[in-house]
C-alpha cells in the first residue's frame, strides 16, 4: 500500500484535471471542480461512479484526511492518485 503525503492544493487540482475535472468556480478559499471530460475518466479507470462536483480547499498543504475524502469522491485509490501527481 502506498503512502499518502499532504500536497499543496495546486498539485491536487492538477491531478484531478488529468482525469477530466475542470475548475468551475472559486468561493473564498475553496475551488469547486466538476467532471467535464467523463470520456477521459472512463478511458483511464473504466466505468466507475465518481462524484460530479469536488470541492478542493486552497490550503498549503491539503491534509491527509481531506485528500482521502477527495480521492473517495473521485473514486481513486491512493496508488492511482499518487501516479497522477
Order of alpha helices (4+ residues) and beta strands (2+ residues): alpha-beta-beta-alpha-beta-alpha-alpha
